[in-house]
Amino acid sequence: MPSHFTVVQKDSATKARLGRLITAHGEVETPCFMPVGTQGTVKAILPRDLKEIGCQILLANTYHLYLRPGHDLIREMGGLHRFMGWDRPILTDSGGYQVFSLATMRKITDDGAQFQSHLDGSSHLLTPEKAVAIQEALGSDIAMVLDECIPAEAARAYVQVSTERTVRWAQRSLRARGKSDQLMFGIIQGGLFEDLRRRCVEDMAQLPFDGFAVGGLGVGESEAQLNAIGSFTAGLLPADRPRYLMGVGRPQDVLAAVRAGFDMFDCVIPTRNARNGTLYTSTGKLNIKRAEFAADRRPLDEACDCYCCVNFSRAYLRHLYMAGEILSSQLNSLHNLYFYHRLMDKCREAIRAGGAGRWSQIYASLDAG
Amino acid sequence: MPSHFTVVQKDSATKARLGRLITAHGEVETPCFMPVGTQGTVKAILPRDLKEIGCQILLANTYHLYLRPGHDLIREMGGLHRFMGWDRPILTDSGGYQVFSLATMRKITDDGAQFQSHLDGSSHLLTPEKAVAIQEALGSDIAMVLDECIPAEAARAYVQVSTERTVRWAQRSLRARGKSDQLMFGIIQGGLFEDLRRRCVEDMAQLPFDGFAVGGLGVGESEAQLNAIGSFTAGLLPADRPRYLMGVGRPQDVLAAVRAGFDMFDCVIPTRNARNGTLYTSTGKLNIKRAEFAADRRPLDEACDCYCCVNFSRAYLRHLYMAGEILSSQLNSLHNLYFYHRLMDKCREAIRAGGAGRWSQIYASLDAG
């Protein structure tokens, strides 16, 4: 049994589990959602407000911080926690996904990923060893290995070659590891092919990782494919280590994945949607810019007790959005993150209560809209 | 003696005074600074954080709220306080300054100010009566009369005509008044001409206003002119009513005006500068985007105990600014407003202490940089 993760309770009706993950900056109760703090800030949210929302752990992006302000600078400044004023756990990704989605002129070789910065076009080589070194400089609590994130439509032959390389990169990452208080998670690739996912798990599960992530989902596949591959892969992963479904997703996706046995999630959806005026409520999603809200005195969500819902009307939130006010992004982001964190609370309560009825209540609250 | 304003103490060394202003939403200790909440929000600041900073009263812009979302909507929503989630006092300007600075195709007649909206080009007529009606719909604690704000370089003949009109508009505003729990302030114009300022005060001081503002400064004149005309006019105003220097200014301007006997101030400088990276500290102004701060571990201001200075380094603030993060505007605005509010605290303490030495200490803290 690894000492950093304990499955506290298993759900009776589903594969969901309640867990406790111990990191250098404290404990995390799982299932948990990690807000995305791409450039060393969860956009539009003060760290103290993140704590108030109940955020236990956040994610920061290695690719962005490596390019600006640079990992060496952050190390000099005492590490990412101190730099961004966040004393709870941080997970850093490896940069692989951003190389795939943001950088230009990518070239993947066995050595690593060659790419040009989306900021200034400068050339960089990200190797598995470099990704470890950057994350050690950042001082995150959980580091992810470098992987190649491939599109959902990739051909089987390429997926196979790429996934085998991801396994070799994972082995190199473990060898490069130099920090004893940083957990390291392996990443399962394999596209939409169950046999390749299985083979990847078989190779990875032999390696002494502190947890395993499933990557390459939420990148263009259907909801059915996401759920099928996610659930299939979760079932293969070692039960004694945390399972992290990377980059997923919408509330219903997260809920399905919790029931399939995943423990950790991250996604830009709540914060990005907030800035675009798309807000989650207990009666469904709504777009605050719609004219119907112009004189709506009700809070965004009458069932919500977040700072935004307690103090402001839909009419005011619409006004802020239409006027292009920064406060719009602040309040909307607070609310959406609050919504996601309460969803995770409900999932943990459902597991604790051990009654299948709880899950249908949660579904009902998401389906209402 | 008016019941809404009391001069609690006069400074021994200057004309500064400590006062208590009573409004429908509570008391304000003067001298006070009012952050500007143009569109019904002090940009990038949650109302609860404004309270934490010590903000007693804020200013909102009639021109902006009239155009969007509209004063009728705000009245329907229960008034501006409820709409924007702010239960402390609000002063609304009359819209005159924005007609002068933002609107196009202005035409000023005795009737009022005809202008085209800067948002959609629509035509509007703002009369003294309309300005009162809008501010009553907004439900502010203090309403300002409509005035014509003229540029510093205006010719004497025009200033005279315009100022006489401003007095007639003030009389019409009082007649239009229909709300007993809203204070109304007259505005002194007269440009840079002492005799016209004096004549305007003589006319206005006879009218039953609850306070008097000095307008038409901070619009292009020199610092010497601002101080001379400001101080001259303050000395003419009734001592038993609050004196408000509109739209001024930099910390040193506010300090000079407090010493000349002004009680109230508003300015976009702290918040606008914050968003542009210009920050006030006890050792002078600094621009956070400068490369010299890239690896600077120090807080913005080592003498400051605001949330920003307690938790973050200059290096982090520079990173946020360079990365275009919303958190940059949030933290910078928090700090600059905190700085202004502490400056007002120091002014009130100096008056209370009654020692001239205090003023030179405050000056020294501003001059250091």
Interface residues (C-beta under 8 A of the other chain):
Chain A: Q39 G40 T41 K43 A44 I45 L46 P47 R48 R68 P69 L73 E76 M77 G78 F83 M84 G85 A294 A295 R297 Y307 N311 F312 S313 A315 Y316 R318 H319 L320 M322 A323 E325 I326 L327 S329 Q330 L331
Chain B: Q39 G40 T41 K43 A44 I45 L46 P47 R48 R68 P69 L73 E76 M77 G78 F83 M84 G85 A294 A295 R297 Y307 N311 F312 S313 A315 Y316 R318 H319 L320 M322 A323 E325 I326 L327 S329 Q330 L331
